[in-house]
């Protein structure tokens, strides 16, 4: 599976630089691969994306694209406050 993350946003009307990250889990060790697969499970991303976000003004927005072995992609748009800290840490590791 390939995980691609495009992050953009701003604060106080000042746009932050956009960031794009990509990781091919087939090229990672078993522990890291499992950690990312567990955290970026499609049903969990869909659940996070569907949660209301009342404190999301002026926060980062993450567009997370998951591409499986059959080259089928799913895209999720999630705001920074909707992501658990552990997932933000994994994004930072990418």
PyMOL Python script that loads the backbone (N, CA, C, O; Angstrom):
from pymol import cmd

cmd.read_pdbstr("""\
ATOM      1  N   UNK A   1       0.843  -1.167   0.000  1.00  0.00           N
ATOM      2  CA  UNK A   1       0.000   0.000   0.000  1.00  0.00           C
ATOM      3  C   UNK A   1       0.896   1.240   0.000  1.00  0.00           C
ATOM      4  O   UNK A   1       1.955   1.273   0.627  1.00  0.00           O
ATOM      5  N   UNK A   2       0.432   2.247  -0.721  1.00  0.00           N
ATOM      6  CA  UNK A   2       1.120   3.536  -0.749  1.00  0.00           C
ATOM      7  C   UNK A   2       0.232   4.552  -0.051  1.00  0.00           C
ATOM      8  O   UNK A   2      -0.968   4.631  -0.313  1.00  0.00           O
ATOM      9  N   UNK A   3       0.832   5.322   0.834  1.00  0.00           N
ATOM     10  CA  UNK A   3       0.126   6.393   1.522  1.00  0.00           C
ATOM     11  C   UNK A   3       0.737   7.705   1.061  1.00  0.00           C
ATOM     12  O   UNK A   3       1.946   7.914   1.165  1.00  0.00           O
ATOM     13  N   UNK A   4      -0.117   8.587   0.549  1.00  0.00           N
ATOM     14  CA  UNK A   4       0.320   9.921   0.151  1.00  0.00           C
ATOM     15  C   UNK A   4      -0.476  10.927   0.961  1.00  0.00           C
ATOM     16  O   UNK A   4      -1.691  10.798   1.113  1.00  0.00           O
ATOM     17  N   UNK A   5       0.210  11.914   1.472  1.00  0.00           N
ATOM     18  CA  UNK A   5      -0.436  12.930   2.297  1.00  0.00           C
ATOM     19  C   UNK A   5      -0.053  14.298   1.769  1.00  0.00           C
ATOM     20  O   UNK A   5       1.124  14.638   1.654  1.00  0.00           O
ATOM     21  N   UNK A   6      -1.071  15.069   1.453  1.00  0.00           N
ATOM     22  CA  UNK A   6      -0.875  16.464   1.063  1.00  0.00           C
ATOM     23  C   UNK A   6      -1.486  17.299   2.176  1.00  0.00           C
ATOM     24  O   UNK A   6      -2.683  17.208   2.450  1.00  0.00           O
ATOM     25  N   UNK A   7      -0.665  18.105   2.808  1.00  0.00           N
ATOM     26  CA  UNK A   7      -1.115  18.938   3.921  1.00  0.00           C
ATOM     27  C   UNK A   7      -1.002  20.397   3.520  1.00  0.00           C
ATOM     28  O   UNK A   7      -0.003  20.830   2.946  1.00  0.00           O
ATOM     29  N   UNK A   8      -2.046  21.140   3.834  1.00  0.00           N
ATOM     30  CA  UNK A   8      -1.997  22.575   3.589  1.00  0.00           C
ATOM     31  C   UNK A   8      -2.894  23.269   4.592  1.00  0.00           C
ATOM     32  O   UNK A   8      -3.781  22.658   5.189  1.00  0.00           O
ATOM     33  N   UNK A   9      -2.659  24.511   4.760  1.00  0.00           N
ATOM     34  CA  UNK A   9      -3.474  25.263   5.698  1.00  0.00           C
ATOM     35  C   UNK A   9      -2.801  26.565   6.042  1.00  0.00           C
ATOM     36  O   UNK A   9      -1.772  26.937   5.478  1.00  0.00           O
ATOM     37  N   UNK A  10      -3.401  27.232   6.966  1.00  0.00           N
ATOM     38  CA  UNK A  10      -2.861  28.514   7.362  1.00  0.00           C
ATOM     39  C   UNK A  10      -3.366  28.890   8.726  1.00  0.00           C
ATOM     40  O   UNK A  10      -4.179  28.186   9.325  1.00  0.00           O
ATOM     41  N   UNK A  11      -2.883  29.990   9.202  1.00  0.00           N
ATOM     42  CA  UNK A  11      -3.336  30.481  10.497  1.00  0.00           C
ATOM     43  C   UNK A  11      -3.363  31.991  10.434  1.00  0.00           C
ATOM     44  O   UNK A  11      -2.468  32.623   9.874  1.00  0.00           O
ATOM     45  N   UNK A  12      -4.390  32.554  11.011  1.00  0.00           N
ATOM     46  CA  UNK A  12      -4.508  34.008  11.036  1.00  0.00           C
ATOM     47  C   UNK A  12      -4.438  34.647   9.664  1.00  0.00           C
ATOM     48  O   UNK A  12      -3.943  35.766   9.523  1.00  0.00           O
ATOM     49  N   UNK A  13      -4.936  33.936   8.636  1.00  0.00           N
ATOM     50  CA  UNK A  13      -4.913  34.479   7.295  1.00  0.00           C
ATOM     51  C   UNK A  13      -3.585  34.334   6.584  1.00  0.00           C
ATOM     52  O   UNK A  13      -3.460  34.752   5.432  1.00  0.00           O
ATOM     53  N   UNK A  14      -2.593  33.755   7.233  1.00  0.00           N
ATOM     54  CA  UNK A  14      -1.288  33.541   6.613  1.00  0.00           C
ATOM     55  C   UNK A  14      -1.187  32.070   6.217  1.00  0.00           C
ATOM     56  O   UNK A  14      -1.199  31.189   7.076  1.00  0.00           O
ATOM     57  N   UNK A  15      -1.091  31.818   4.948  1.00  0.00           N
ATOM     58  CA  UNK A  15      -1.050  30.435   4.477  1.00  0.00           C
ATOM     59  C   UNK A  15       0.280  29.787   4.837  1.00  0.00           C
ATOM     60  O   UNK A  15       1.346  30.356   4.603  1.00  0.00           O
ATOM     61  N   UNK A  16       0.202  28.593   5.408  1.00  0.00           N
ATOM     62  CA  UNK A  16       1.416  27.816   5.684  1.00  0.00           C
ATOM     63  C   UNK A  16       1.842  27.117   4.400  1.00  0.00           C
ATOM     64  O   UNK A  16       1.021  26.892   3.511  1.00  0.00           O
ATOM     65  N   UNK A  17       3.069  26.788   4.306  1.00  0.00           N
ATOM     66  CA  UNK A  17       3.567  26.081   3.136  1.00  0.00           C
ATOM     67  C   UNK A  17       2.897  24.721   3.031  1.00  0.00           C
ATOM     68  O   UNK A  17       2.679  24.045   4.036  1.00  0.00           O
ATOM     69  N   UNK A  18       2.580  24.335   1.834  1.00  0.00           N
ATOM     70  CA  UNK A  18       1.984  23.020   1.656  1.00  0.00           C
ATOM     71  C   UNK A  18       3.083  21.963   1.715  1.00  0.00           C
ATOM     72  O   UNK A  18       4.233  22.217   1.356  1.00  0.00           O
ATOM     73  N   UNK A  19       2.705  20.786   2.170  1.00  0.00           N
ATOM     74  CA  UNK A  19       3.645  19.689   2.348  1.00  0.00           C
ATOM     75  C   UNK A  19       3.043  18.448   1.703  1.00  0.00           C
ATOM     76  O   UNK A  19       1.855  18.172   1.868  1.00  0.00           O
ATOM     77  N   UNK A  20       3.860  17.703   0.972  1.00  0.00           N
ATOM     78  CA  UNK A  20       3.419  16.439   0.394  1.00  0.00           C
ATOM     79  C   UNK A  20       4.397  15.359   0.832  1.00  0.00           C
ATOM     80  O   UNK A  20       5.614  15.508   0.718  1.00  0.00           O
ATOM     81  N   UNK A  21       3.828  14.267   1.337  1.00  0.00           N
ATOM     82  CA  UNK A  21       4.654  13.145   1.791  1.00  0.00           C
ATOM     83  C   UNK A  21       4.121  11.863   1.160  1.00  0.00           C
ATOM     84  O   UNK A  21       2.934  11.752   0.850  1.00  0.00           O
ATOM     85  N   UNK A  22       5.022  10.896   0.977  1.00  0.00           N
ATOM     86  CA  UNK A  22       4.635   9.629   0.368  1.00  0.00           C
ATOM     87  C   UNK A  22       5.458   8.519   0.995  1.00  0.00           C
ATOM     88  O   UNK A  22       6.659   8.666   1.223  1.00  0.00           O
ATOM     89  N   UNK A  23       4.794   7.405   1.270  1.00  0.00           N
ATOM     90  CA  UNK A  23       5.508   6.239   1.786  1.00  0.00           C
ATOM     91  C   UNK A  23       4.935   4.987   1.127  1.00  0.00           C
ATOM     92  O   UNK A  23       3.720   4.795   1.085  1.00  0.00           O
ATOM     93  N   UNK A  24       5.820   4.144   0.617  1.00  0.00           N
ATOM     94  CA  UNK A  24       5.434   2.858   0.053  1.00  0.00           C
ATOM     95  C   UNK A  24       5.664   1.824   1.144  1.00  0.00           C
ATOM     96  O   UNK A  24       6.804   1.495   1.468  1.00  0.00           O
ATOM     97  N   UNK A  25       4.584   1.320   1.703  1.00  0.00           N
ATOM     98  CA  UNK A  25       4.706   0.404   2.840  1.00  0.00           C
ATOM     99  C   UNK A  25       5.353  -0.919   2.467  1.00  0.00           C
ATOM    100  O   UNK A  25       5.884  -1.616   3.332  1.00  0.00           O
ATOM    101  N   UNK A  26       5.316  -1.275   1.180  1.00  0.00           N
ATOM    102  CA  UNK A  26       5.978  -2.510   0.749  1.00  0.00           C
ATOM    103  C   UNK A  26       7.493  -2.402   0.874  1.00  0.00           C
ATOM    104  O   UNK A  26       8.189  -3.417   0.878  1.00  0.00           O
ATOM    105  N   UNK A  27       8.007  -1.179   0.977  1.00  0.00           N
ATOM    106  CA  UNK A  27       9.441  -0.951   1.091  1.00  0.00           C
ATOM    107  C   UNK A  27       9.890  -0.754   2.544  1.00  0.00           C
ATOM    108  O   UNK A  27      11.055  -0.446   2.797  1.00  0.00           O
ATOM    109  N   UNK A  28       8.973  -0.931   3.494  1.00  0.00           N
ATOM    110  CA  UNK A  28       9.267  -0.690   4.908  1.00  0.00           C
ATOM    111  C   UNK A  28       9.390  -2.019   5.655  1.00  0.00           C
ATOM    112  O   UNK A  28       8.944  -3.062   5.177  1.00  0.00           O
ATOM    113  N   UNK A  29       9.996  -1.956   6.819  1.00  0.00           N
ATOM    114  CA  UNK A  29      10.104  -3.129   7.674  1.00  0.00           C
ATOM    115  C   UNK A  29       8.730  -3.535   8.206  1.00  0.00           C
ATOM    116  O   UNK A  29       7.785  -2.747   8.191  1.00  0.00           O
ATOM    117  N   UNK A  30       8.640  -4.766   8.672  1.00  0.00           N
ATOM    118  CA  UNK A  30       7.354  -5.320   9.103  1.00  0.00           C
ATOM    119  C   UNK A  30       6.705  -4.496  10.213  1.00  0.00           C
ATOM    120  O   UNK A  30       5.497  -4.261  10.179  1.00  0.00           O
ATOM    121  N   UNK A  31       7.492  -4.055  11.196  1.00  0.00           N
ATOM    122  CA  UNK A  31       6.918  -3.305  12.317  1.00  0.00           C
ATOM    123  C   UNK A  31       6.326  -1.970  11.857  1.00  0.00           C
ATOM    124  O   UNK A  31       5.207  -1.613  12.226  1.00  0.00           O
ATOM    125  N   UNK A  32       7.093  -1.243  11.049  1.00  0.00           N
ATOM    126  CA  UNK A  32       6.614   0.040  10.564  1.00  0.00           C
ATOM    127  C   UNK A  32       5.415  -0.136   9.634  1.00  0.00           C
ATOM    128  O   UNK A  32       4.451   0.626   9.705  1.00  0.00           O
ATOM    129  N   UNK A  33       5.480  -1.136   8.770  1.00  0.00           N
ATOM    130  CA  UNK A  33       4.372  -1.417   7.850  1.00  0.00           C
ATOM    131  C   UNK A  33       3.093  -1.683   8.626  1.00  0.00           C
ATOM    132  O   UNK A  33       2.037  -1.153   8.283  1.00  0.00           O
ATOM    133  N   UNK A  34       3.180  -2.500   9.668  1.00  0.00           N
ATOM    134  CA  UNK A  34       2.000  -2.824  10.466  1.00  0.00           C
ATOM    135  C   UNK A  34       1.470  -1.590  11.204  1.00  0.00           C
ATOM    136  O   UNK A  34       0.260  -1.378  11.283  1.00  0.00           O
ATOM    137  N   UNK A  35       2.374  -0.792  11.735  1.00  0.00           N
ATOM    138  CA  UNK A  35       1.968   0.420  12.458  1.00  0.00           C
ATOM    139  C   UNK A  35       1.203   1.376  11.541  1.00  0.00           C
ATOM    140  O   UNK A  35       0.171   1.918  11.936  1.00  0.00           O
ATOM    141  N   UNK A  36       1.695   1.582  10.335  1.00  0.00           N
ATOM    142  CA  UNK A  36       1.018   2.467   9.385  1.00  0.00           C
ATOM    143  C   UNK A  36      -0.296   1.863   8.897  1.00  0.00           C
ATOM    144  O   UNK A  36      -1.292   2.575   8.770  1.00  0.00           O
ATOM    145  N   UNK A  37      -0.311   0.560   8.622  1.00  0.00           N
ATOM    146  CA  UNK A  37      -1.552  -0.087   8.170  1.00  0.00           C
ATOM    147  C   UNK A  37      -2.639   0.013   9.238  1.00  0.00           C
ATOM    148  O   UNK A  37      -3.804   0.257   8.925  1.00  0.00           O
ATOM    149  N   UNK A  38      -2.255  -0.174  10.491  1.00  0.00           N
ATOM    150  CA  UNK A  38      -3.233  -0.069  11.577  1.00  0.00           C
ATOM    151  C   UNK A  38      -3.763   1.355  11.709  1.00  0.00           C
ATOM    152  O   UNK A  38      -4.968   1.560  11.858  1.00  0.00           O
ATOM    153  N   UNK A  39      -2.874   2.328  11.656  1.00  0.00           N
ATOM    154  CA  UNK A  39      -3.270   3.727  11.861  1.00  0.00           C
ATOM    155  C   UNK A  39      -4.065   4.268  10.674  1.00  0.00           C
ATOM    156  O   UNK A  39      -5.021   5.020  10.863  1.00  0.00           O
ATOM    157  N   UNK A  40      -3.681   3.895   9.463  1.00  0.00           N
ATOM    158  CA  UNK A  40      -4.318   4.449   8.267  1.00  0.00           C
ATOM    159  C   UNK A  40      -5.295   3.459   7.637  1.00  0.00           C
ATOM    160  O   UNK A  40      -5.414   3.384   6.414  1.00  0.00           O
ATOM    161  N   UNK A  41      -5.977   2.718   8.463  1.00  0.00           N
ATOM    162  CA  UNK A  41      -6.993   1.771   8.009  1.00  0.00           C
ATOM    163  C   UNK A  41      -8.154   2.576   7.413  1.00  0.00           C
ATOM    164  O   UNK A  41      -8.625   3.516   8.055  1.00  0.00           O
ATOM    165  N   UNK A  42      -8.632   2.239   6.207  1.00  0.00           N
ATOM    166  CA  UNK A  42      -9.654   3.051   5.535  1.00  0.00           C
ATOM    167  C   UNK A  42     -10.919   3.316   6.348  1.00  0.00           C
ATOM    168  O   UNK A  42     -11.435   4.434   6.325  1.00  0.00           O
ATOM    169  N   UNK A  43     -11.423   2.332   7.054  1.00  0.00           N
ATOM    170  CA  UNK A  43     -12.638   2.563   7.847  1.00  0.00           C
ATOM    171  C   UNK A  43     -12.393   3.573   8.961  1.00  0.00           C
ATOM    172  O   UNK A  43     -13.273   4.371   9.285  1.00  0.00           O
ATOM    173  N   UNK A  44     -11.200   3.540   9.546  1.00  0.00           N
ATOM    174  CA  UNK A  44     -10.862   4.501  10.600  1.00  0.00           C
ATOM    175  C   UNK A  44     -10.718   5.909  10.009  1.00  0.00           C
ATOM    176  O   UNK A  44     -11.175   6.880  10.612  1.00  0.00           O
ATOM    177  N   UNK A  45     -10.094   6.024   8.849  1.00  0.00           N
ATOM    178  CA  UNK A  45      -9.976   7.332   8.209  1.00  0.00           C
ATOM    179  C   UNK A  45     -11.354   7.885   7.849  1.00  0.00           C
ATOM    180  O   UNK A  45     -11.606   9.079   8.014  1.00  0.00           O
ATOM    181  N   UNK A  46     -12.236   7.031   7.362  1.00  0.00           N
ATOM    182  CA  UNK A  46     -13.596   7.479   7.037  1.00  0.00           C
ATOM    183  C   UNK A  46     -14.314   7.951   8.299  1.00  0.00           C
ATOM    184  O   UNK A  46     -15.037   8.947   8.265  1.00  0.00           O
ATOM    185  N   UNK A  47     -14.122   7.249   9.403  1.00  0.00           N
ATOM    186  CA  UNK A  47     -14.747   7.649  10.669  1.00  0.00           C
ATOM    187  C   UNK A  47     -14.213   8.999  11.128  1.00  0.00           C
ATOM    188  O   UNK A  47     -14.982   9.869  11.535  1.00  0.00           O
ATOM    189  N   UNK A  48     -12.908   9.172  11.063  1.00  0.00           N
ATOM    190  CA  UNK A  48     -12.308  10.441  11.476  1.00  0.00           C
ATOM    191  C   UNK A  48     -12.792  11.593  10.598  1.00  0.00           C
ATOM    192  O   UNK A  48     -13.091  12.675  11.102  1.00  0.00           O
ATOM    193  N   UNK A  49     -12.869  11.363   9.288  1.00  0.00           N
ATOM    194  CA  UNK A  49     -13.292  12.406   8.361  1.00  0.00           C
ATOM    195  C   UNK A  49     -14.747  12.808   8.575  1.00  0.00           C
ATOM    196  O   UNK A  49     -15.131  13.939   8.279  1.00  0.00           O
ATOM    197  N   UNK A  50     -15.552  11.890   9.084  1.00  0.00           N
ATOM    198  CA  UNK A  50     -16.983  12.183   9.263  1.00  0.00           C
ATOM    199  C   UNK A  50     -17.295  12.899  10.572  1.00  0.00           C
ATOM    200  O   UNK A  50     -18.417  13.366  10.770  1.00  0.00           O
ATOM    201  N   UNK A  51     -16.315  12.987  11.466  1.00  0.00           N
ATOM    202  CA  UNK A  51     -16.549  13.658  12.745  1.00  0.00           C
ATOM    203  C   UNK A  51     -16.649  15.164  12.536  1.00  0.00           C
ATOM    204  O   UNK A  51     -15.915  15.734  11.730  1.00  0.00           O
ATOM    205  N   UNK A  52     -17.564  15.807  13.268  1.00  0.00           N
ATOM    206  CA  UNK A  52     -17.622  17.272  13.180  1.00  0.00           C
ATOM    207  C   UNK A  52     -16.337  17.875  13.753  1.00  0.00           C
ATOM    208  O   UNK A  52     -15.723  17.321  14.665  1.00  0.00           O
ATOM    209  N   UNK A  53     -15.959  18.993  13.208  1.00  0.00           N
ATOM    210  CA  UNK A  53     -14.731  19.649  13.657  1.00  0.00           C
ATOM    211  C   UNK A  53     -15.053  21.112  13.934  1.00  0.00           C
ATOM    212  O   UNK A  53     -15.031  21.947  13.030  1.00  0.00           O
ATOM    213  N   UNK A  54     -15.344  21.405  15.170  1.00  0.00           N
ATOM    214  CA  UNK A  54     -15.749  22.764  15.539  1.00  0.00           C
ATOM    215  C   UNK A  54     -14.567  23.670  15.834  1.00  0.00           C
ATOM    216  O   UNK A  54     -14.729  24.889  15.890  1.00  0.00           O
ATOM    217  N   UNK A  55     -13.381  23.103  16.025  1.00  0.00           N
ATOM    218  CA  UNK A  55     -12.196  23.918  16.332  1.00  0.00           C
ATOM    219  C   UNK A  55     -11.189  23.884  15.186  1.00  0.00           C
ATOM    220  O   UNK A  55      -9.989  24.043  15.412  1.00  0.00           O
ATOM    221  N   UNK A  56     -11.664  23.680  13.967  1.00  0.00           N
ATOM    222  CA  UNK A  56     -10.755  23.473  12.841  1.00  0.00           C
ATOM    223  C   UNK A  56     -10.394  24.738  12.069  1.00  0.00           C
ATOM    224  O   UNK A  56      -9.616  24.674  11.117  1.00  0.00           O
ATOM    225  N   UNK A  57     -10.934  25.861  12.454  1.00  0.00           N
ATOM    226  CA  UNK A  57     -10.564  27.080  11.743  1.00  0.00           C
ATOM    227  C   UNK A  57      -9.067  27.318  11.886  1.00  0.00           C
ATOM    228  O   UNK A  57      -8.489  27.120  12.954  1.00  0.00           O
ATOM    229  N   UNK A  58      -8.462  27.739  10.805  1.00  0.00           N
ATOM    230  CA  UNK A  58      -7.030  28.061  10.794  1.00  0.00           C
ATOM    231  C   UNK A  58      -6.142  26.876  11.174  1.00  0.00           C
ATOM    232  O   UNK A  58      -5.083  27.063  11.772  1.00  0.00           O
ATOM    233  N   UNK A  59      -6.558  25.692  10.839  1.00  0.00           N
ATOM    234  CA  UNK A  59      -5.765  24.480  11.098  1.00  0.00           C
ATOM    235  C   UNK A  59      -5.343  23.852   9.775  1.00  0.00           C
ATOM    236  O   UNK A  59      -5.847  24.215   8.712  1.00  0.00           O
ATOM    237  N   UNK A  60      -4.425  22.920   9.856  1.00  0.00           N
ATOM    238  CA  UNK A  60      -3.982  22.189   8.679  1.00  0.00           C
ATOM    239  C   UNK A  60      -5.097  21.248   8.211  1.00  0.00           C
ATOM    240  O   UNK A  60      -5.877  20.729   9.009  1.00  0.00           O
ATOM    241  N   UNK A  61      -5.140  21.051   6.914  1.00  0.00           N
ATOM    242  CA  UNK A  61      -6.032  20.073   6.302  1.00  0.00           C
ATOM    243  C   UNK A  61      -5.158  19.036   5.615  1.00  0.00           C
ATOM    244  O   UNK A  61      -4.225  19.374   4.886  1.00  0.00           O
ATOM    245  N   UNK A  62      -5.470  17.776   5.856  1.00  0.00           N
ATOM    246  CA  UNK A  62      -4.695  16.665   5.282  1.00  0.00           C
ATOM    247  C   UNK A  62      -5.556  15.929   4.263  1.00  0.00           C
ATOM    248  O   UNK A  62      -6.664  15.495   4.576  1.00  0.00           O
ATOM    249  N   UNK A  63      -5.044  15.791   3.046  1.00  0.00           N
ATOM    250  CA  UNK A  63      -5.686  14.939   2.046  1.00  0.00           C
ATOM    251  C   UNK A  63      -4.862  13.660   1.993  1.00  0.00           C
ATOM    252  O   UNK A  63      -3.723  13.654   1.527  1.00  0.00           O
ATOM    253  N   UNK A  64      -5.459  12.579   2.481  1.00  0.00           N
ATOM    254  CA  UNK A  64      -4.753  11.299   2.606  1.00  0.00           C
ATOM    255  C   UNK A  64      -5.256  10.365   1.510  1.00  0.00           C
ATOM    256  O   UNK A  64      -6.447  10.068   1.425  1.00  0.00           O
ATOM    257  N   UNK A  65      -4.327   9.909   0.673  1.00  0.00           N
ATOM    258  CA  UNK A  65      -4.665   8.993  -0.413  1.00  0.00           C
ATOM    259  C   UNK A  65      -4.023   7.647  -0.129  1.00  0.00           C
ATOM    260  O   UNK A  65      -2.811   7.553   0.070  1.00  0.00           O
ATOM    261  N   UNK A  66      -4.840   6.617  -0.112  1.00  0.00           N
ATOM    262  CA  UNK A  66      -4.363   5.245   0.062  1.00  0.00           C
ATOM    263  C   UNK A  66      -4.493   4.531  -1.277  1.00  0.00           C
ATOM    264  O   UNK A  66      -5.573   4.510  -1.868  1.00  0.00           O
ATOM    265  N   UNK A  67      -3.409   3.951  -1.753  1.00  0.00           N
ATOM    266  CA  UNK A  67      -3.442   3.194  -3.002  1.00  0.00           C
ATOM    267  C   UNK A  67      -3.037   1.764  -2.691  1.00  0.00           C
ATOM    268  O   UNK A  67      -1.947   1.507  -2.181  1.00  0.00           O
ATOM    269  N   UNK A  68      -3.932   0.842  -3.008  1.00  0.00           N
ATOM    270  CA  UNK A  68      -3.661  -0.564  -2.680  1.00  0.00           C
ATOM    271  C   UNK A  68      -2.878  -1.246  -3.797  1.00  0.00           C
ATOM    272  O   UNK A  68      -2.499  -0.612  -4.781  1.00  0.00           O
ATOM    273  N   UNK A  69      -2.642  -2.535  -3.632  1.00  0.00           N
ATOM    274  CA  UNK A  69      -1.831  -3.298  -4.585  1.00  0.00           C
ATOM    275  C   UNK A  69      -2.483  -3.397  -5.963  1.00  0.00           C
ATOM    276  O   UNK A  69      -1.801  -3.663  -6.953  1.00  0.00           O
ATOM    277  N   UNK A  70      -3.787  -3.186  -6.031  1.00  0.00           N
ATOM    278  CA  UNK A  70      -4.502  -3.234  -7.317  1.00  0.00           C
ATOM    279  C   UNK A  70      -4.602  -1.851  -7.950  1.00  0.00           C
ATOM    280  O   UNK A  70      -5.344  -1.652  -8.912  1.00  0.00           O
ATOM    281  N   UNK A  71      -3.841  -0.887  -7.399  1.00  0.00           N
ATOM    282  CA  UNK A  71      -3.811   0.494  -7.887  1.00  0.00           C
ATOM    283  C   UNK A  71      -5.155   1.202  -7.733  1.00  0.00           C
ATOM    284  O   UNK A  71      -5.453   2.143  -8.469  1.00  0.00           O
ATOM    285  N   UNK A  72      -5.961   0.750  -6.783  1.00  0.00           N
ATOM    286  CA  UNK A  72      -7.215   1.440  -6.472  1.00  0.00           C
ATOM    287  C   UNK A  72      -6.949   2.403  -5.324  1.00  0.00           C
ATOM    288  O   UNK A  72      -6.328   2.043  -4.324  1.00  0.00           O
ATOM    289  N   UNK A  73      -7.423   3.625  -5.482  1.00  0.00           N
ATOM    290  CA  UNK A  73      -7.158   4.667  -4.488  1.00  0.00           C
ATOM    291  C   UNK A  73      -8.426   5.096  -3.778  1.00  0.00           C
ATOM    292  O   UNK A  73      -9.519   5.101  -4.343  1.00  0.00           O
ATOM    293  N   UNK A  74      -8.238   5.457  -2.515  1.00  0.00           N
ATOM    294  CA  UNK A  74      -9.291   6.083  -1.717  1.00  0.00           C
ATOM    295  C   UNK A  74      -8.692   7.349  -1.137  1.00  0.00           C
ATOM    296  O   UNK A  74      -7.552   7.361  -0.673  1.00  0.00           O
ATOM    297  N   UNK A  75      -9.485   8.423  -1.171  1.00  0.00           N
ATOM    298  CA  UNK A  75      -9.007   9.716  -0.701  1.00  0.00           C
ATOM    299  C   UNK A  75      -9.879  10.184   0.458  1.00  0.00           C
ATOM    300  O   UNK A  75     -11.107  10.107   0.410  1.00  0.00           O
ATOM    301  N   UNK A  76      -9.207  10.673   1.503  1.00  0.00           N
ATOM    302  CA  UNK A  76      -9.887  11.171   2.697  1.00  0.00           C
ATOM    303  C   UNK A  76      -9.361  12.573   2.986  1.00  0.00           C
ATOM    304  O   UNK A  76      -8.156  12.817   2.915  1.00  0.00           O
ATOM    305  N   UNK A  77     -10.264  13.485   3.311  1.00  0.00           N
ATOM    306  CA  UNK A  77      -9.874  14.834   3.712  1.00  0.00           C
ATOM    307  C   UNK A  77     -10.190  14.976   5.188  1.00  0.00           C
ATOM    308  O   UNK A  77     -11.341  14.856   5.609  1.00  0.00           O
ATOM    309  N   UNK A  78      -9.142  15.238   5.971  1.00  0.00           N
ATOM    310  CA  UNK A  78      -9.273  15.264   7.428  1.00  0.00           C
ATOM    311  C   UNK A  78      -8.563  16.498   7.954  1.00  0.00           C
ATOM    312  O   UNK A  78      -7.459  16.824   7.517  1.00  0.00           O
ATOM    313  N   UNK A  79      -9.194  17.175   8.883  1.00  0.00           N
ATOM    314  CA  UNK A  79      -8.605  18.355   9.513  1.00  0.00           C
ATOM    315  C   UNK A  79      -7.708  17.940  10.666  1.00  0.00           C
ATOM    316  O   UNK A  79      -7.877  16.873  11.256  1.00  0.00           O
ATOM    317  N   UNK A  80      -6.766  18.793  10.968  1.00  0.00           N
ATOM    318  CA  UNK A  80      -5.757  18.511  11.995  1.00  0.00           C
ATOM    319  C   UNK A  80      -6.374  18.084  13.328  1.00  0.00           C
ATOM    320  O   UNK A  80      -5.902  17.130  13.946  1.00  0.00           O
ATOM    321  N   UNK A  81      -7.424  18.779  13.779  1.00  0.00           N
ATOM    322  CA  UNK A  81      -8.029  18.445  15.072  1.00  0.00           C
ATOM    323  C   UNK A  81      -8.819  17.145  15.054  1.00  0.00           C
ATOM    324  O   UNK A  81      -9.217  16.655  16.111  1.00  0.00           O
ATOM    325  N   UNK A  82      -9.053  16.579  13.882  1.00  0.00           N
ATOM    326  CA  UNK A  82      -9.748  15.306  13.786  1.00  0.00           C
ATOM    327  C   UNK A  82      -8.786  14.119  13.884  1.00  0.00           C
ATOM    328  O   UNK A  82      -9.216  12.981  14.075  1.00  0.00           O
ATOM    329  N   UNK A  83      -7.501  14.387  13.755  1.00  0.00           N
ATOM    330  CA  UNK A  83      -6.503  13.311  13.782  1.00  0.00           C
ATOM    331  C   UNK A  83      -5.975  13.104  15.201  1.00  0.00           C
ATOM    332  O   UNK A  83      -5.667  14.073  15.894  1.00  0.00           O
ATOM    333  N   UNK A  84      -5.870  11.849  15.637  1.00  0.00           N
ATOM    334  CA  UNK A  84      -5.267  11.596  16.945  1.00  0.00           C
ATOM    335  C   UNK A  84      -3.772  11.902  16.918  1.00  0.00           C
ATOM    336  O   UNK A  84      -3.139  11.813  15.867  1.00  0.00           O
ATOM    337  N   UNK A  85      -3.208  12.261  18.067  1.00  0.00           N
ATOM    338  CA  UNK A  85      -1.775  12.607  18.127  1.00  0.00           C
ATOM    339  C   UNK A  85      -0.859  11.527  17.565  1.00  0.00           C
ATOM    340  O   UNK A  85       0.158  11.840  16.946  1.00  0.00           O
ATOM    341  N   UNK A  86      -1.209  10.256  17.774  1.00  0.00           N
ATOM    342  CA  UNK A  86      -0.363   9.161  17.284  1.00  0.00           C
ATOM    343  C   UNK A  86      -0.275   9.186  15.763  1.00  0.00           C
ATOM    344  O   UNK A  86       0.779   8.899  15.194  1.00  0.00           O
ATOM    345  N   UNK A  87      -1.387   9.531  15.099  1.00  0.00           N
ATOM    346  CA  UNK A  87      -1.389   9.578  13.648  1.00  0.00           C
ATOM    347  C   UNK A  87      -0.575  10.779  13.155  1.00  0.00           C
ATOM    348  O   UNK A  87       0.135  10.674  12.155  1.00  0.00           O
ATOM    349  N   UNK A  88      -0.672  11.895  13.837  1.00  0.00           N
ATOM    350  CA  UNK A  88       0.136  13.063  13.483  1.00  0.00           C
ATOM    351  C   UNK A  88       1.623  12.743  13.634  1.00  0.00           C
ATOM    352  O   UNK A  88       2.442  13.187  12.829  1.00  0.00           O
ATOM    353  N   UNK A  89       1.969  11.973  14.664  1.00  0.00           N
ATOM    354  CA  UNK A  89       3.370  11.551  14.838  1.00  0.00           C
ATOM    355  C   UNK A  89       3.840  10.688  13.661  1.00  0.00           C
ATOM    356  O   UNK A  89       4.964  10.841  13.184  1.00  0.00           O
ATOM    357  N   UNK A  90       2.970   9.777  13.196  1.00  0.00           N
ATOM    358  CA  UNK A  90       3.340   8.933  12.055  1.00  0.00           C
ATOM    359  C   UNK A  90       3.517   9.782  10.800  1.00  0.00           C
ATOM    360  O   UNK A  90       4.428   9.539  10.009  1.00  0.00           O
ATOM    361  N   UNK A  91       2.654  10.773  10.616  1.00  0.00           N
ATOM    362  CA  UNK A  91       2.795  11.668   9.468  1.00  0.00           C
ATOM    363  C   UNK A  91       4.130  12.384   9.526  1.00  0.00           C
ATOM    364  O   UNK A  91       4.800  12.535   8.504  1.00  0.00           O
ATOM    365  N   UNK A  92       4.523  12.826  10.713  1.00  0.00           N
ATOM    366  CA  UNK A  92       5.816  13.486  10.877  1.00  0.00           C
ATOM    367  C   UNK A  92       6.975  12.551  10.540  1.00  0.00           C
ATOM    368  O   UNK A  92       8.013  13.005  10.058  1.00  0.00           O
ATOM    369  N   UNK A  93       6.812  11.252  10.788  1.00  0.00           N
ATOM    370  CA  UNK A  93       7.878  10.277  10.510  1.00  0.00           C
ATOM    371  C   UNK A  93       8.060  10.005   9.015  1.00  0.00           C
ATOM    372  O   UNK A  93       9.113   9.533   8.588  1.00  0.00           O
ATOM    373  N   UNK A  94       7.037  10.303   8.231  1.00  0.00           N
ATOM    374  CA  UNK A  94       7.097  10.005   6.802  1.00  0.00           C
ATOM    375  C   UNK A  94       8.171  10.825   6.104  1.00  0.00           C
ATOM    376  O   UNK A  94       8.357  10.697   4.894  1.00  0.00           O
TER     377      UNK A  94
END
""", "prot")
cmd.dss("prot")
cmd.show_as("cartoon", "prot")
cmd.util.cbc("prot")
cmd.orient("prot")
